């Protein structure tokens, strides 16, 4: 990995080396396994650390024709590792190629050369290091200079491990609350030791759990507004809908969406009251291949990009949140469809609040857009339709602990993009202004939300 990777101008090199490179990492949304972190897991082999829990890699392996047995099936760890290594040289141009080279360099000091590096020799080299304390889960966080990481946790999950780790806090994953089931209500009742019969009982139990999350350091929530999401204003009938659900009736279609909208309104108010940031991940098409879903599970790496966002639907919802008792929480809009970038960036000026910078804003390039091309598109759109200096910056949204290297990739991409604009004369701001902007985007804007 060359020292000036993605840094093609003197300004880019200056901004990265003097302002971005040494900043700590704040990762406000990821899917790391808190049990592994709390146990300070010592990884047994390279596949366990690098391949087995990374759907990005699994997707690329499928595209290249690797059989599922060597991805998520019964093949042994070395065979899965070897399958990944055989695919990697074919991924030039895909961000996985660069991320993988960076991961091996930053974590193990290994100059990975896809197609040349022998899989067996790399396996043995990494294996010799993994048993050492400096390669445990928490040591890896230290290696990436992680100051704060927020793994997702469901409302009914045990979050007690978070209380013992200053660098970790839960990020509330709200999908099981909004898409509520009788089973989730029962679990919530057991956890809060309450009898949940009515909508009001349910909201009271949620308040109890939200307080527990807050005490564990939670400052962010997350909701998926998938391709078929529809928002409905309150029609006064949601208490009845909740009672039907509680009694075992499965709500369908509009009835289900209306109750989900009611729950979202309540949660948005609670987030605003607590000063949390609400993240809305918009536009995933999660149901594609039933066959792959059955084999690899719902997060297996086969989701697609959905239709363009229904902006009328989204803005009606945000407006209702803003009218609520506690107002609209600070909100980050992640869009999976690149066609929505301009619309999301423009919304940053639609719900502004006195004294609050970046009240609502587009999030970083997300999921299938999390690469150099996607990042540059987001930079361009936020810069043109919003205010780039208040951008909250990068988060990994990943299940792999090695994915923290993507913060470096993001910082290089940002500094490279700014440097090129300066070189072309498109950007006339001086180095002092740009340096502060880079520091805010890469670290301080996220830190101010803690």
PyMOL commands that set and color helices and strands:
alter all, ss='L'
color gray80, all
select helices_A, chain A and resi 10-20+34-38+46-50+55-63+68-70+77-91+95-108+119-130+133-135+137-143+160-164+175-178+182-192+199-215+238-246+253-274+290-296+311-323+338-349+367-369+372-385+388-390+401-424+431-447
alter helices_A, ss='H'
color red, helices_A
select strands_A, chain A and resi 25-30+146-154+171-173+220-225+277-282+284-285+304-305+330-335+360-362
alter strands_A, ss='S'
color yellow, strands_A
deselect
rebuild
show_as cartoon
